[in-house]
Amino acid sequence: MWLETRKGKTWFIALRNLNLITSKNRHPI
């Protein structure tokens, strides 16, 4: 169960990072 939570958290972080990258590409500073 702990392993499942850790896997889910890692996936969530990766998804969030990907979202940030696409946001930067869409709105370059």
N, CA, C and O atoms as a GROMACS GRO file, in nm:
protein
  116
    1MET      N    1   0.084  -0.120   0.000
    1MET     CA    2   0.000   0.000   0.000
    1MET      C    3   0.088   0.126   0.000
    1MET      O    4   0.060   0.222  -0.071
    2TRP      N    5   0.194   0.124   0.081
    2TRP     CA    6   0.284   0.240   0.086
    2TRP      C    7   0.350   0.261  -0.050
    2TRP      O    8   0.368   0.374  -0.096
    3LEU      N    9   0.384   0.148  -0.115
    3LEU     CA   10   0.449   0.155  -0.246
    3LEU      C   11   0.354   0.218  -0.347
    3LEU      O   12   0.396   0.298  -0.431
    4GLU      N   13   0.227   0.182  -0.339
    4GLU     CA   14   0.127   0.237  -0.431
    4GLU      C   15   0.116   0.389  -0.415
    4GLU      O   16   0.109   0.463  -0.513
    5THR      N   17   0.115   0.433  -0.289
    5THR     CA   18   0.103   0.577  -0.262
    5THR      C   19   0.225   0.650  -0.316
    5THR      O   20   0.212   0.757  -0.375
    6ARG      N   21   0.343   0.592  -0.295
    6ARG     CA   22   0.466   0.654  -0.342
    6ARG      C   23   0.466   0.664  -0.494
    6ARG      O   24   0.508   0.765  -0.551
    7LYS      N   25   0.418   0.558  -0.558
    7LYS     CA   26   0.413   0.557  -0.705
    7LYS      C   27   0.317   0.665  -0.755
    7LYS      O   28   0.346   0.736  -0.851
    8GLY      N   29   0.202   0.676  -0.688
    8GLY     CA   30   0.104   0.776  -0.727
    8GLY      C   31   0.158   0.917  -0.708
    8GLY      O   32   0.134   1.005  -0.790
    9LYS      N   33   0.232   0.938  -0.598
    9LYS     CA   34   0.288   1.070  -0.571
    9LYS      C   35   0.391   1.107  -0.676
    9LYS      O   36   0.396   1.221  -0.723
   10THR      N   37   0.474   1.009  -0.713
   10THR     CA   38   0.576   1.033  -0.816
   10THR      C   39   0.511   1.070  -0.948
   10THR      O   40   0.555   1.161  -1.018
   11TRP      N   41   0.404   0.998  -0.981
   11TRP     CA   42   0.331   1.024  -1.106
   11TRP      C   43   0.270   1.163  -1.103
   11TRP      O   44   0.272   1.235  -1.204
   12PHE      N   45   0.216   1.202  -0.987
   12PHE     CA   46   0.153   1.333  -0.973
   12PHE      C   47   0.257   1.444  -0.992
   12PHE      O   48   0.230   1.544  -1.060
   13ILE      N   49   0.375   1.425  -0.932
   13ILE     CA   50   0.482   1.525  -0.944
   13ILE      C   51   0.528   1.537  -1.089
   13ILE      O   52   0.548   1.648  -1.139
   14ALA      N   53   0.544   1.423  -1.155
   14ALA     CA   54   0.588   1.423  -1.294
   14ALA      C   55   0.485   1.495  -1.382
   14ALA      O   56   0.521   1.572  -1.471
   15LEU      N   57   0.358   1.469  -1.356
   15LEU     CA   58   0.251   1.530  -1.434
   15LEU      C   59   0.251   1.682  -1.412
   15LEU      O   60   0.231   1.759  -1.506
   16ARG      N   61   0.273   1.723  -1.288
   16ARG     CA   62   0.276   1.866  -1.255
   16ARG      C   63   0.394   1.934  -1.324
   16ARG      O   64   0.381   2.045  -1.377
   17ASN      N   65   0.509   1.867  -1.323
   17ASN     CA   66   0.628   1.923  -1.389
   17ASN      C   67   0.603   1.938  -1.538
   17ASN      O   68   0.641   2.039  -1.599
   18LEU      N   69   0.538   1.838  -1.598
   18LEU     CA   70   0.509   1.843  -1.741
   18LEU      C   71   0.416   1.960  -1.770
   18LEU      O   72   0.431   2.028  -1.871
   19ASN      N   73   0.321   1.982  -1.681
   19ASN     CA   74   0.226   2.092  -1.697
   19ASN      C   75   0.299   2.227  -1.693
   19ASN      O   76   0.268   2.317  -1.771
   20LEU      N   77   0.396   2.239  -1.604
   20LEU     CA   78   0.473   2.363  -1.592
   20LEU      C   79   0.552   2.388  -1.719
   20LEU      O   80   0.560   2.501  -1.768
   21ILE      N   81   0.612   2.282  -1.774
   21ILE     CA   82   0.693   2.295  -1.895
   21ILE      C   83   0.607   2.339  -2.012
   21ILE      O   84   0.645   2.428  -2.088
   22THR      N   85   0.490   2.278  -2.027
   22THR     CA   86   0.402   2.314  -2.140
   22THR      C   87   0.351   2.456  -2.121
   22THR      O   88   0.331   2.528  -2.220
   23SER      N   89   0.330   2.498  -1.998
   23SER     CA   90   0.283   2.634  -1.971
   23SER      C   91   0.390   2.734  -2.012
   23SER      O   92   0.359   2.838  -2.072
   24LYS      N   93   0.515   2.704  -1.981
   24LYS     CA   94   0.626   2.793  -2.016
   24LYS      C   95   0.639   2.803  -2.168
   24LYS      O   96   0.664   2.911  -2.222
   25ASN      N   97   0.621   2.689  -2.237
   25ASN     CA   98   0.633   2.689  -2.382
   25ASN      C   99   0.520   2.769  -2.446
   25ASN      O  100   0.539   2.834  -2.550
   26ARG      N  101   0.404   2.765  -2.385
   26ARG     CA  102   0.289   2.838  -2.439
   26ARG      C  103   0.302   2.988  -2.412
   26ARG      O  104   0.265   3.070  -2.496
   27HIS      N  105   0.356   3.022  -2.295
   27HIS     CA  106   0.371   3.163  -2.260
   27HIS      C  107   0.518   3.194  -2.230
   27HIS      O  108   0.555   3.206  -2.113
   28PRO      N  109   0.600   3.207  -2.332
   28PRO     CA  110   0.742   3.235  -2.309
   28PRO      C  111   0.762   3.373  -2.248
   28PRO      O  112   0.696   3.470  -2.286
   29ILE      N  113   0.854   3.380  -2.152
   29ILE     CA  114   0.878   3.507  -2.084
   29ILE      C  115   0.991   3.581  -2.155
   29ILE      O  116   1.029   3.691  -2.115
   0.00000   0.00000   0.00000
